[in-house]
Amino acid sequence: MERRVVITGLGAITPIGNTVADFWQGLISGRCGVGPVTRFDSTGFATTIAAEVKNFDPSSFLDKKDIRRMALFIKYALGASLQAVADAGVKIDQDPYHTGVIIGSGIGGIEILEEACNTLQSKGPSRVGPFTVPMMIANMAAG
């Protein structure tokens, strides 16, 4: 059985731009998205550079409660997905069962796992949040 897939819209949250236009301009201008690590203390690591997303503000599409309950990779995926839907002009409420998302990820919110491990060791198992696993599993970006 042959099925066709149509890409109707684009979205981008990247180290060189947080919209498709900014990303494309970054590509054609040769902008480098690599710089010093800022998300954690990289002292002692062999590598202290990374391609981190910069100037990302999820509050433009999420409320404070949702921001607290989502790992950063999910916020990136949601931001890019919303851009793609807007770019496509698709109104998902018209037929939500004919709309899909494909995202490839090797791992989800590793920082959530790290926080949970630290909480477990310092405060005990009763203090590990109930949303730990849903916040970190890789398939939550597409979900």
C-alpha positions as CSV (number, residue, x, y, z in Angstrom):
1,M,0.0,0.0,0.0
2,E,1.4,3.3,-1.0
3,R,0.8,6.4,1.1
4,R,1.8,9.9,0.3
5,V,3.1,12.4,2.8
6,V,2.9,16.1,2.1
7,I,5.0,18.7,3.9
8,T,2.8,21.8,3.9
9,G,4.6,24.0,6.4
10,L,7.9,24.7,8.0
11,G,9.1,25.7,11.4
12,A,12.6,26.0,13.0
13,I,14.1,26.5,16.4
14,T,17.8,26.3,15.9
15,P,21.1,27.7,17.1
16,I,21.2,30.1,14.2
17,G,17.6,31.3,14.2
18,N,14.2,30.6,15.8
19,T,12.1,31.0,12.7
20,V,12.5,29.6,9.2
21,A,13.4,33.0,7.8
22,D,16.0,33.6,10.5
23,F,17.4,30.1,10.1
24,W,17.6,30.4,6.3
25,Q,19.3,33.8,6.6
26,G,21.8,32.3,9.1
27,L,22.5,29.5,6.7
28,I,23.1,31.7,3.6
29,S,25.1,34.2,5.6
30,G,27.3,31.5,7.1
31,R,26.4,32.4,10.7
32,C,27.9,30.0,13.2
33,G,25.6,28.8,16.0
34,V,28.4,27.3,18.0
35,G,29.7,29.1,21.1
36,P,30.6,28.7,24.7
37,V,28.3,26.4,26.7
38,T,26.0,28.6,28.8
39,R,23.3,26.1,30.0
40,F,25.6,24.5,32.6
41,D,29.1,24.8,34.0
42,S,31.4,23.1,31.5
43,T,34.5,23.5,33.7
44,G,36.5,20.3,33.5
45,F,34.9,19.0,30.4
46,A,37.1,18.4,27.3
47,T,34.6,20.4,25.2
48,T,33.3,23.7,26.4
49,I,31.4,24.7,23.2
50,A,28.0,23.7,21.9
51,A,25.4,24.7,19.4
52,E,22.8,26.0,21.8
53,V,19.4,27.6,20.9
54,K,19.5,31.2,21.8
55,N,16.8,33.8,22.6
56,F,14.0,31.3,22.8
57,D,10.9,32.5,24.6
58,P,8.2,29.8,25.0
59,S,5.9,32.3,26.8
60,S,4.8,33.6,23.4
61,F,2.8,30.3,22.9
62,L,2.7,28.6,26.4
63,D,1.4,29.7,29.7
64,K,3.5,29.6,32.9
65,K,2.0,26.3,34.1
66,D,2.8,24.5,30.8
67,I,6.3,26.0,30.7
68,R,7.1,24.5,34.1
69,R,5.7,21.1,33.1
70,M,7.6,20.7,29.8
71,A,11.2,19.8,29.2
72,L,13.1,22.3,27.0
73,F,13.2,19.9,24.0
74,I,9.4,19.7,24.0
75,K,9.1,23.5,24.0
76,Y,11.4,23.6,21.0
77,A,9.4,21.0,19.2
78,L,6.1,22.7,20.0
79,G,7.4,26.1,18.9
80,A,8.6,24.7,15.6
81,S,5.4,22.7,15.1
82,L,3.2,25.8,15.7
83,Q,5.3,27.7,13.2
84,A,4.9,24.9,10.7
85,V,1.1,24.8,11.2
86,A,0.9,28.6,10.8
87,D,3.1,28.5,7.7
88,A,0.9,25.8,6.2
89,G,-2.3,27.7,6.9
90,V,-3.7,24.5,8.3
91,K,-6.6,24.7,10.8
92,I,-6.1,21.5,12.8
93,D,-9.6,21.7,14.3
94,Q,-11.0,21.0,10.8
95,D,-9.6,17.4,10.7
96,P,-7.2,16.6,13.5
97,Y,-6.9,12.9,12.4
98,H,-5.3,13.9,9.1
99,T,-2.5,15.9,10.7
100,G,0.7,14.4,12.0
101,V,4.1,15.3,13.4
102,I,7.4,13.5,12.7
103,I,10.3,14.3,15.0
104,G,13.5,12.3,15.3
105,S,15.2,12.4,18.7
106,G,17.8,10.1,20.3
107,I,16.9,11.2,23.8
108,G,14.4,13.5,25.4
109,G,14.8,15.8,28.4
110,I,18.1,14.6,29.9
111,E,18.1,17.7,32.2
112,I,14.9,16.4,33.7
113,L,16.5,13.1,34.5
114,E,19.5,14.9,36.0
115,E,17.2,17.0,38.2
116,A,15.2,13.9,39.3
117,C,18.4,12.1,40.2
118,N,19.6,15.1,42.3
119,T,16.3,15.4,44.0
120,L,16.2,11.6,44.7
121,Q,19.6,11.7,46.4
122,S,19.2,15.0,48.3
123,K,15.5,14.9,49.3
124,G,14.3,11.3,48.8
125,P,11.9,9.5,46.5
126,S,8.8,11.2,47.7
127,R,10.1,14.5,46.3
128,V,10.6,13.3,42.8
129,G,7.9,14.8,40.7
130,P,5.1,12.7,39.1
131,F,5.7,14.3,35.7
132,T,9.4,13.3,35.6
133,V,9.0,10.5,33.1
134,P,6.4,12.3,30.8
135,M,8.7,15.3,30.8
136,M,11.8,13.4,29.6
137,I,10.7,10.7,27.2
138,A,11.6,11.4,23.6
139,N,8.2,10.7,22.1
140,M,6.7,13.6,24.0
141,A,8.0,16.0,21.5
142,A,5.8,14.5,18.8
143,G,3.0,14.0,21.3
